[in-house]
Amino acid sequence: MTALILIASSSQHAETVALRLAALWPEVVRGAATGLVVSIILGTIYLCRDSVRTYWLKRKLIRSLQGISSGGGIRGIVTGIANSTGRDFTVREVLMLTDMGDFVFIPTGEISTISKPPRLTRDEKRRIKKGEQIQGRTQIFYAKREHGSTEAFPVVKPFTSHSFNLPLQALTNEVKTSGMRVLIEYRTFGGEVKLLTVDSKGWATTTHQKNIEHLRSELLNGNLNRARRMFHLPEIPMPGAESGANFPVPESPPTIVLAGAMKGCAAGSTIDPNSLRD
């Protein structure tokens, strides 16, 4: 009799447990489903976060590189690639686009620091929209800038600018330039390596075109070659250009009289221009 009572009691207990589990099962399923949905949402947010950050990085790179222009002097046509994004990128190629082909700039290894540009006034913004140039603050370098490696693909660190040079021989023939082009390699926030090609636009292209025209005219009238002879640099042959052969060449490089005091030199002293070379 006792055994029968125990068996009956055990059966009732098992039935009670089964009923309770059956009642809790929807809650278990609901909890598991909720956890799965939350995991999916968090993963999506993480992936979207990287995608959004990469989108804004690419947009910032494009806007920055579209402003590339050029300058020049006795050593060639120069340009600079600046990085204000906070992330490294590698410059694969810098080109001057012309009707004769694409001229490739060579890295010089010269590196300088850049800072956040000053806020533009309303008048300066209006002048830029018209394609005019505005004058910023001038930086005077009494010491040499830092020189990095002249590797083919220089890595531009955050908040630095790398210099590139194109020899003046590119202007010996009449060329019409349509602007500048830069090819860079950058890494997304997801870790992918991508390439980005950007062409100059707007006032940057207009400024570049005017600078090239000015440099070519200076070559044609002989001014640049005269200046190169002063620093014992070889002349650049220009078809139809004025010759600088009659321009007197000093036996020794000219000296420069300093108007103000410079570190290591007294005011009014002279220095050898060779000491200013690389």
Beta strands, then each sheet from edge to edge (+ up, - down):
strand 1: 71-73
strand 2: 76-83
strand 3: 89-98
strand 4: 101-104
strand 5: 106-113
strand 6: 146-147
strand 7: 155-156
strand 8: 160-166
strand 9: 177-187
strand 10: 193-199
strand 11: 256-257
strand 12: 270-271
sheet 1: 1+ 2- 8+ 5- 6+
sheet 2: 4+ 3- 7+
sheet 3: 4+ 3- 9+ 10-
sheet 4: 11+ 12-
end
